[in-house]
Amino acid sequence: MVRHMDILAEEMLELRARDPARYKRLIQEGMLAELGFDIATGSSKMPTVDEVRAKYRPREASYAAIAEAVIAGNRAKVKDLVSASLDQGKDPVDLVTNALMPGIQTQCELYDLGKAFVPEILMSNDAMQGGILLCQQKLGDIPKKGKLATFVAEGDLHDIGKNIVAAILRANGFDVLDLGRDVPTAKVVDAAREHGLQMISGSTLMSTTKAGLKRTAETLEEEGVKVPLACGGAAVSRSFVDTFGNSVYGKSPLDAVKIATEVCSGRDWKEARKALY
């Protein structure tokens, strides 16, 4: 029997007072569920925070210090460290690739595992951008990895997941056009043509609007716009995405980076699916 909402709200308030740690965990899990994470699949085989940090930590001490400052979201420290490295003759592109990027990649994977949260991603991205700005000033414009767009399917106003995907893609070096929420297929197709997009990331929270992703992927293909659609969100599953072409399923925001990397390296949607599934 479904509880009355008033009773449920009262029980949640009691839980917050009685067990604030559990209450906070449940709220965080609810946020992750909206972003499309499958909370039930957690296992002891998941890497620890230390293992993730070790995976991306640069070998050179000065580069490792920059990466750690990015993870900590300390923009001022990142700028000081990057400035010192540039004064020592370090290559700006090498700094971006092997010092700044490892920091954000660490934070993104921690986020993907549920061990970091939205504010930390945004702070790390801001810190990294401070370092990138110095490198750009030294070198000139640093080329982006690819030109993408993000949107929420027509009829859906929930854009938390889309906003995080856009932030993570930008943090990983992609040029991202945010088309917004409740976006009709025609607007997505027009944007792909006008801006020369290489990939589009679409999401939806509600099952009633997920057909909009299918319609968008098929319309792009039918109209000869060779731009694959990365599909994700709480209402989206791989089995659903596999029912139509010109699309690749992503379970979490970090998967959007993996899909974009495949697509922008020249692979079509079929090759990307094969590489990632």
C-alpha positions in Angstrom: 0.0 0.0 0.0 1.4 3.4 -1.0 1.9 5.8 2.0 0.1 9.1 2.0 2.6 11.9 1.1 2.1 13.7 4.3 3.0 10.6 6.3 6.0 10.0 4.1 7.2 13.6 4.6 6.8 13.3 8.3 8.8 10.1 8.4 11.6 11.7 6.4 11.8 14.6 8.8 12.0 12.1 11.7 14.8 10.3 9.9 16.7 13.5 9.4 16.5 14.2 13.1 17.3 10.7 14.2 19.9 9.6 11.7 21.3 12.7 9.8 24.1 10.6 8.1 21.6 8.1 6.6 19.3 10.9 5.6 22.1 12.7 3.7 23.1 9.5 2.0 19.5 8.8 0.8 19.2 12.4 -0.5 22.5 12.0 -2.4 21.3 8.6 -3.8 18.2 10.3 -5.0 20.2 13.0 -6.8 22.3 10.2 -8.4 19.2 8.4 -9.5 17.9 11.5 -11.3 21.2 11.7 -13.2 20.8 8.1 -14.3 23.0 6.1 -11.9 22.0 2.6 -11.0 22.5 2.7 -7.2 21.7 -1.0 -6.8 24.7 -2.1 -8.8 27.3 -0.9 -6.3 29.8 -3.6 -5.3 33.0 -4.2 -3.4 34.9 -4.4 -6.7 34.5 -0.6 -7.2 37.9 1.1 -7.0 38.7 3.2 -3.9 39.3 6.9 -3.9 43.1 6.2 -3.5 43.1 3.8 -6.5 41.3 6.3 -8.7 43.8 9.1 -7.7 46.7 6.7 -8.3 45.4 5.8 -11.8 45.6 9.4 -13.1 48.3 10.9 -10.9 51.2 12.3 -13.1 54.6 10.9 -12.4 56.4 14.2 -12.4 56.0 15.9 -9.0 55.2 19.4 -10.3 52.5 18.0 -12.6 51.1 15.9 -9.8 50.9 19.0 -7.6 48.9 20.8 -10.3 46.5 17.8 -10.7 46.0 17.7 -6.9 45.1 21.4 -6.9 42.6 20.8 -9.7 41.0 18.0 -7.7 40.9 20.2 -4.6 39.2 23.0 -6.7 41.8 25.5 -5.7 41.9 27.9 -8.7 44.5 30.2 -7.1 46.9 27.4 -6.4 46.5 26.0 -9.9 47.3 29.3 -11.4 50.4 29.7 -9.2 51.7 26.3 -10.0 51.0 26.5 -13.8 52.6 30.0 -13.9 55.7 28.6 -12.2 55.9 25.7 -14.6 55.5 28.0 -17.6 58.3 30.2 -16.3 60.5 27.1 -16.1 59.9 26.5 -19.8 57.2 23.8 -19.6 55.2 23.3 -22.8 51.7 24.8 -22.4 50.0 21.9 -24.3 51.9 19.3 -22.3 50.7 21.1 -19.1 47.1 21.0 -20.2 47.3 17.3 -21.3 49.4 15.8 -18.6 48.9 18.0 -15.5 45.5 19.8 -15.7 43.5 17.1 -17.5 44.5 14.2 -15.1 43.1 16.3 -12.2 39.7 16.7 -13.8 39.7 13.1 -15.1 40.2 12.0 -11.5 37.3 14.1 -10.2 35.0 12.9 -13.0 35.7 9.3 -12.3 35.1 9.9 -8.6 31.9 11.5 -9.5 30.9 8.6 -11.7 31.5 6.3 -8.7 29.4 8.4 -6.4 32.4 9.5 -4.4 32.3 13.2 -5.5 29.4 15.4 -6.1 28.2 18.3 -8.3 29.9 21.2 -6.4 33.2 19.4 -6.5 33.0 18.9 -10.2 32.2 22.5 -10.8 35.0 23.7 -8.5 37.5 21.4 -10.1 36.4 22.6 -13.6 36.8 26.2 -12.5 40.3 25.5 -11.1 41.4 23.8 -14.3 40.0 26.6 -16.5 42.3 29.0 -14.5 45.3 27.0 -15.5 44.1 26.6 -19.1 43.7 30.3 -19.4 47.4 30.8 -18.6 48.4 28.2 -21.1 46.2 29.8 -23.8 47.8 33.2 -23.1 51.3 31.6 -23.5 50.5 29.5 -26.6 47.4 31.1 -28.2 44.1 29.3 -28.6 44.3 25.6 -27.6 42.4 23.4 -30.0 39.2 21.7 -28.7 38.8 18.0 -29.1 35.5 18.3 -30.9 32.3 20.4 -31.2 29.3 18.9 -29.4 25.8 19.9 -28.2 23.7 18.9 -25.2 19.9 19.0 -24.8 17.0 17.6 -22.8 14.2 15.9 -24.8 11.1 17.7 -25.7 8.5 17.8 -22.9 11.1 17.3 -20.1 12.2 20.3 -18.0 14.7 18.3 -15.8 18.1 19.5 -16.7 20.4 18.6 -13.8 21.9 15.7 -15.7 22.3 17.7 -18.9 24.1 20.5 -17.0 26.5 18.0 -15.5 27.2 16.3 -18.8 27.9 19.7 -20.4 30.3 20.7 -17.6 32.2 17.4 -17.7 32.5 17.5 -21.5 33.9 21.0 -21.3 36.2 20.0 -18.5 37.6 17.3 -20.8 38.4 19.6 -23.6 35.3 19.6 -25.8 33.5 22.7 -27.2 29.9 22.3 -26.0 26.7 24.1 -27.2 24.0 23.8 -24.6 20.6 23.8 -26.4 18.7 23.7 -23.1 15.7 21.7 -22.0 12.3 20.8 -23.6 14.0 20.9 -27.0 12.1 19.8 -30.2 13.8 17.6 -32.7 13.8 20.3 -35.4 15.9 22.6 -33.2 18.5 19.9 -32.6 18.7 19.2 -36.4 19.1 22.9 -37.2 21.8 23.3 -34.6 23.7 20.3 -36.0 23.7 21.8 -39.5 24.4 25.4 -38.4 27.3 24.7 -36.0 28.9 21.7 -37.7 28.5 19.4 -34.7 30.3 16.1 -34.4 28.1 14.6 -31.7 24.9 15.5 -29.7 24.2 14.4 -26.2 20.5 14.0 -25.3 18.9 13.0 -22.0 15.6 12.7 -20.3 14.4 11.9 -16.8 10.9 10.8 -17.7 9.8 7.7 -19.6 7.0 9.7 -21.2 9.5 11.8 -23.1 12.2 9.3 -24.0 10.7 8.7 -27.4 12.0 12.2 -28.3 15.5 10.8 -28.2 14.6 8.1 -30.7 12.9 10.6 -32.9 15.9 12.9 -32.9 18.4 10.2 -33.7 16.3 8.9 -36.5 15.5 12.3 -37.9 19.2 13.3 -38.0 20.0 10.1 -40.0 17.0 10.4 -42.3 17.9 14.0 -43.2 21.5 13.1 -43.9 23.0 14.9 -40.9 25.7 12.4 -40.0 25.8 13.4 -36.3 25.3 10.5 -33.7 23.3 11.0 -30.6 24.6 9.9 -27.2 21.6 9.0 -25.1 21.3 8.9 -21.3 19.2 9.8 -18.3 17.2 8.0 -15.6 14.5 6.9 -18.1 16.9 5.6 -20.7 18.4 2.1 -20.9 20.7 0.4 -23.3 17.9 -2.0 -24.4 15.9 1.1 -25.3 18.7 2.8 -27.2 19.5 -0.5 -29.1 16.0 -0.3 -30.7 17.1 2.5 -33.0 20.2 3.6 -34.9 22.5 6.6 -35.0 22.8 6.4 -31.2 25.1 5.3 -28.4 23.9 4.6 -24.9 25.7 6.2 -21.9 24.8 5.1 -18.4 26.4 8.0 -16.6 27.8 11.5 -17.4 31.3 10.3 -17.6 30.2 7.9 -20.4 29.4 11.0 -22.5 33.1 11.8 -22.5 34.0 8.2 -23.6 31.4 8.4 -26.4 32.6 11.8 -27.5 36.2 10.7 -27.6 35.3 7.7 -29.9 33.1 9.8 -32.2 35.4 12.8 -32.5 38.3 10.4 -33.3 36.4 9.5 -36.5 34.3 6.5 -35.5 30.6 6.3 -36.5 27.9 5.3 -34.1 28.2 1.6 -34.9 31.9 1.5 -34.3 31.5 3.5 -31.1 28.9 1.0 -29.8 31.3 -1.8 -30.6 34.2 -0.1 -28.9 32.3 0.8 -25.7 29.8 -2.0 -25.1 
